[in-house]
Amino acid sequence: MNGILVDTCVLLDLFTADPVWGQWSETQLSKLLQSNSLFINSIIYTEISIGFEQIETLDMALAEMNIRVLEMPREALFLTGKVYLRYRRNKGTARLPLPDFFIGAHAAVTGFSLLTRDPRRFQTYYPKLNLIQPPFN
């Protein structure tokens, strides 16, 4: 089995019944779950939690989707800092590391693929990362 890190946008497509992306995200998750383990990290968990009133409801939704929460390895945190430094040197204006930097670093150091429909920042800062994305991105 291979590990797939599921980006926030894919889960939000399902939780909000997004009329444009919901079907694509659901199809990808169903297909990938057949031969992969699906994961999120604490950054993704934080981002999707805003749509839930109770932690138990979110945890149940993730369990029903067979998605497990992993802690981020220190190596990913270190890599996030290095990517953020590169971003700032490239005239990036965010004062703190962006969530995508944490997510990309986690996938990169674990060797996971990343399921996303918003690959722009990942392609720029993690060019070797295996992205599962819509064909037109």
N, C-alpha and C positions, 0 to 999 in steps of 0.2 A: 504494500500500500504506500501511496505517496501522500505527502501533506500538501494541503492547499490552504492558504490564508485567504479569508474572505473579506474583501474591503467593505467599509461602512456603506458605501453607496448601493451595493448589491443588496444588502440586508434591508436598507431603508426602502428600496424599491418594493420589496415584499411586504414589509410592515405597513407601508402607506398605500399599498395597492396602486403604485404608480402606473398610470395609463400608457405611458410610452415605454418604460423599461421593465415593468413588473413581469411580463411574460418571458422576456429574455433572461432575466435574473433567475426566475424559477426554473426554467429549462436548464440553464447552466448548472445550478446547484443539484438538481435531480440527476443529471448526467454525471457530474463529477463524483457524487456520493457513491455511485456504483463501484468505483475502484479506487477511491481516495478517502483519506480522513480529512475532515473540514475543521478549521480552527479560526478563532479570532484571538486578539490580545486585549490587554486592559485599555488601550487607547480606543480601539474599535468598540469595546463594551461600553466605554464612557460615552462615545458619540451616539450609539443607538439607544442608550438608556433614557435619553430625553423624551422618547416617545412612549415611555411606560410609567405608570403610576407606582408600581410596586416591583421590587427586585425579584420576587417570586414569579411574577408574570413573565418578566424577561427571561429568567432562568428556565422556565418551563418552555417558552417559545424556542430557545436555543436547543434544549434537550430534544424537543420534537423534531427539530431539523438535524439532529445528530452533529451539532457544532459544539466543540469544546473550547473552553477559554484557557489559553496558555499564558504564563508569565513571560515577560520579555527577558531574554538572556542579557547579561552585562555586556557581552560583545555587541549586541544590537544597540544598546544604549550608547556605547562608545562610538560605534559607527554613525549613529544619529548625530552626535556632536561634530564629527568630521564632515558630514554632508552639510550640516547647517553652516559650518564655517565656510565651505565652498560656496554655498548659496549666498552668504553675506558678501563674500569677495566678488561674486557675480552681480553685485548691486541689489540683492534681495533686501526687502525692507522690513520683513517680520522681525520683531524684537526677540522672539523665542522660536525654538524649533517647531516646525509645522507638524501636525499629526501624520501627514503622509511620509515625513522623514522617518518617524518611528516605525510605521507600518512597513515601509520598504526595507528598512534595515533589518527588521525581524524576519521578513521573508528571505532576505539575502543571506543572513548568517545561518539560518536553519536549512537552507536549500529548498524551501517551499516555493511552489508557484504561487502567484497572486491573482485571484479572480477580482477583476475591477472593470468598470466601464469608463473610468476616468484615468487613463494611463499617462497623461502628459508629464506630470512631475516624476513619476516612477521611471519613465523612459529617460528623462534628463539626468537624474541623479543615481539611478541604479540600472545602467544600460544592459547589464548581463542578466538581470532578473527575468525569469520566465513569466510573462504576463498572459493571462487568459482574458481576452477582451473582445468586444464586438469587432467584426472584421473591418469596419469602416473607420475605426479610430486610428 
